[in-house]
Amino acid sequence: NAGVTQTPKFRVLKTGQSMTLLCAQDMNHEYMYWYRQDPGMGLRLIHYSVGEGTTAKGEVPDGYNVSRLKKQNFLLGLESAAPSQTSVYFCASRPSGEETQYFGPGTRLLVL
Amino acid sequence: KNQVEQSPQSLIILEGKNCTLQCNYTVSPFSNLRWYKQDTGRGPVSLTIMTFSENTKSNGRYTATLDADTKQSSLHITASQLSDSASYICVVRATSGTYKYIFGTGTRLKVLA
């Protein structure tokens, strides 16, 4: 099992550009999450999904969109990147009935 | 407001020494508290989880304690190793509210040879 993988590992964007971060899990988990991690702050939830075809807003959803067309994939989109979105993005998944979240290795995003 | 605060922010110890990390929370009611280890450049990995009715849980050299009355938890690391160098994050799961997982800012531990 590869667990949770994230693509890309690192990306540099210019303000206004768009991009999609891909999260994939091969553990058949129902729940998937996107977080951002900034210096001096705890992980903050951007969006999450409780199953294929469903998504919901988290704590800091503005400027991001998500889709979960397939159970194993959770995509995070930035339509018009801003410097404030410079961060490390983590995807996580967990099975229903279990509390442990399994995190991916992260995507480091720099918006200039 | 639900919050999780960790102390110290950073800590440097010598290999072989013990250390204790603190987590204070205001989340109420809550269902469980978890400690994660995050190596540099990696995602967090779960170390221990405790429900509100448990007061201690061990995982090898890691022992977590929980005092639900004072809303405090600690993570004790015994006989530290160089590989323990990482950030340790306390996460409290609330039983109500929209954002159920409240993450602390973490304690960065550096173990020196």
Interface residues (C-beta under 8 A of the other chain):
Chain A: V4 G40 M41 G42 L43 R44 L45 G58 E59 F90 A92 E99 T100 Q101 F103 G104 P105 G106
Chain B: V4 N32 R34 G41 R42 G43 P44 V45 S46 I49 I89 R93 T98 Y99 Y101 I102 F103 G104 T105 G106
